[in-house]
Amino acid sequence: MKKILFLILIFLGSFIHLYPQQDSLVTEAVSDTLSSYLNQQMDLSLSPTQIKSKADSAYLRNNFETAIQLYESVLEYGEAAEIYYNLGNSYYKSDDIARAILNYERALLLKPGNADIRANLEIARSKTVDKVEEIPDVFFVSWIKSLINSTSVDVWARWGIAFFILFILSAYFFIFSKRIVIKKIGFIGSVLFLIFTICTNSFASYQKNTLVNRNTAIIISPSVIVRSTPNENGTSLFVLHEGRKVQIQDNSMSSWKEISLEDGKVGWVQTSELEVI
């Protein structure tokens, strides 16, 4: 009976750890993205790895326009944090602050724990007209967000698998061991590792949802009039400038988006004036 119960436990628990790993987005490094396309060709002769190398060379020669075009070409094969980061640097050197911020934000989505990306993003933000004063979260909410964003979705998924394996081992010793001390250790370990498994999988699921359902955008026009209704005749509410990050509240229309700011201000802008992160 115990063995049957243990097998059922393994079967049910497998649903906990498999979900993030199966659905996670591979974003660890650009080499992972490019290697899968190594044998494919672009422009009849160049692989994505070769295109990236040419983009890097163009960047080092201060030929930022060429570097931007080449990095954009590589992204047609798939997303990678390093490419977005390099693209952001290229736009920054070209004095296109809005698109630099846009690509730093995209890189940060894929590698939320990367200190270099965060540092460059803050430098780019300091060049914008609109200075953001974020409303601070309650301390424990802020701590949890920092913990979740300390690493990527794939890393959290791997931790989830590791903790699940430890949970199974602990549960095994608790169920089958005849020694009281081992059973107690197995019980405590199984409870702790089950909690860790749930937490890490929840973190992976949260990050996956953030990656898939992107509802933030960057204003890319030099200045934008935010209106009360989704048309040119709507009342002018306030003005935003390039590089400003906004939250998309209503994405149902093709030519207009309802956006909101941290302070609660809401309005409509044309789709052409912003770009989704």
N, C-alpha and C positions, 0 to 999 in steps of 0.2 A: 504493500500500500504506500509506504514511504517513497519507494522508487517511482511509482506512478505519479505521486504528488510532485516529486522533484522534476520529472520530465515535463509535467504540465507547467511548472514554474519556469523552466527554461523556454518552453514554447511561447508562453505569454510574454516573457521578458524580452524575447527577440524582437518584438514589435517596438520596444522602447528604443533600442540602440540602432536598429537598421534604418529607421526613417531618415535621420539627418544625413547619414552616410550615403544613402542612395540618391537623395535629392540635392546634396550639397554641390555648390559650384566650385570648380577647380580654379583657384585663384592664387595659389601659393607663390609662384614666381613665373616670370615671363618665359623661362626655359621650358616649363611644363606646358604652356600654351603653344609655344612655337614648335616644340619637338614633334607633336602629333601631326603637324603639317609640313614636316621637313621635306618630304618627298613631293609635296605639291609645288606648283610653280605659279609665279605671278609675272605678268608682262612677258610671258613666253620663256623667261630665262631665270628669274630670281625667286628664291624661296623666301618665306617670311623672315628667317634668320638672317639671310643676306640683306634683305631690305632694312631690317633693324640695324645691321652693321653700317649700312650706308647712311642711315638716319643719324646714328651716333657720330659718324665721321663729319657729316654736314653740321651737326651741332657744335662739334669741337672747332670747326672752321668758321663759326659764327654765321653760318648760312642757315638761319633759323626758319626761313620760309620753306626751304627744301626739306629741312628736318621735320617740320610740321606735316607736310604732304606725305612724307614717307611713314611717319609714325601713324598717321591716320590710315594709311594703306594697310599697315600691319594689323590694326584693330578690326579690319574687315574679316580677319580670320578668327577673331575671338578676343575677349577682354583679358587684360593683364594689368596688374597694378603698376608694374615697372614702366610699361608703355604709357599709361596715363600720366604717371609721374614725369617722365621725360617730355611728354607732350605739354604738360603744364609748365615745365621749365622753359620750353621753347616759346610758348605763348608769352610767358612773363618777360623773357628777353626781347620779345617783339613788342612789348608794351601793350599787349592785349590782356589786361588784368582780368576781365570778366571770364574769358575762356581759360586763363590760367587757373583761376579759382574753380571753374567747372571741372577741369580735369584733375586737379588736386582732390576735389571732393569725390570724384569717381574712383580715384586711386585709394582714397581712404575707406570707401565702402568695401573694397576688396581686401585691404590690409589695414584694419582699424587700429592696430597696435603699432604701426610704423611711426617712429618719432620724426624721421626726416620729412615725411609727407606732411605731418601736422605742423612742423616748424615752417616749411615753405608756404603752407596754406595761411598761417597766421601772418607771415610777411606780406603775402599778396593781399590779404584782407586789410592790412594797415594802409594800403594804397587807395582804398575805395573812399568814396564821398560819404556814404551812409555808414555811420558807426553804430554797431549793434551792441545793445546792452541787454544781454540775455537775463531772463528772470531765473534766479537760482532755484534748483530743485531742493527738496528736503534732503538732508544729508545722506540718509540711507538710500534714497532713490539715486542720488548722484553717485554714490559708491557702487551701487549695483550696475549702473550704466557704464561706469569706468571699468568695472570688472568684465562685463560682457564685451566691451570694445577693446580689451587688452590684447585680443588675438582674433583670428579669423574663424569663419564658420567651419572650415574643414578641421582645424585644430580642436575646436570644441567637440566636433563629432568623434574625433579619435579618442579624446578623453572620455567621452561617453561610452565608447566601446571598451576601453580599458577598465573603467569603473564597473561596467556590467559584468565583465569577466571576473573581477575580484568579488563582486556580489554573488555570482554563481558559486565560486569557490567557498566563500564564507557560509553561504546557505548549505552547501554540501556538508561541511564540517558540523554545522549546527544540527542537521537532520540525521546524519549517519554516525557521528562520533558517539562513543559510549562513555567518554570521560567528561565529567561535569565542567571542568575548566575549559576544555576545548569547545564544548557546546556553548558556554557563555561567551567566549571570544568569537565564535562563529556567529552567534546571534547579534552581538554588538557590531561586528564587522559588516554583516549583511544589511543591518539597518542603515549604518553610515554610508556604505557603498551604494545602496539603493537611493538614498537622498542625493548623493553626488551624481549618480547616473541621471536622475530626473533633472537636476539643476543644469548639468552640462548639455543635455539634450534640449532643454528649454532654451538655453543660451544659443545653441546652434539653430534651433527653429526660429528664434527671434531675429537672428542675423540673416537667415535665409529669407525670411519674410521681408526684411528691409531691402535686401538685394533685388528681390523679384518685384515687389510692389513699391516702386520708387515714386514718392509723392512730394519730393522737394525739387526745386529748380533754382537756377541762377538767372538773374536779369542780365541780358547780353547787350541790350541797346544802351547808348550813352545816358539817356534819361527816359523814364516811362511815366505817363500820367495814369494813375490808378483811378478807375471810374466806378460809379455806383451801380451801373448796369452794363451788360455785355454788348455795348454799341458805342459808336463815336459821340452820340448825343447824351450819353450818361453824364451825370454831375462829376466834376473833377474832385476827388477826395484828397489825394496827396501824391507826391512825386517820389519815385525811386530811381536810383542810379545804377549803372553797370556794376556787376559784381555782388549785388545784394542777393542773399539767399532768402527764398520764400517757401512757404508751405502751400501745396496745391490742395484746395478744398473741393473744387468741382472740376472734374476732368471730362465732363460729358459732351462739351462742345468742341468742335474742331478748330475754330478760329479765336475763341476766347477761353480764358481760364480764370476761375475764381481763386484768389490767393489770400493768404493771411500772414500776419507778422507775429513776432513774439509778444508784442504788447496788446494783441487782440484786434488790431486793425484789419479790416476785410475789404476787398474790392476786386474789380475785374481788370485784367490786362490782356492784350492780344497775344496769341500763341507765338507769333513771330518775334516777340520781344523778350522771350525767355527760353531757356533750354533745360529739359529735365535732367537731373543728375543721374 
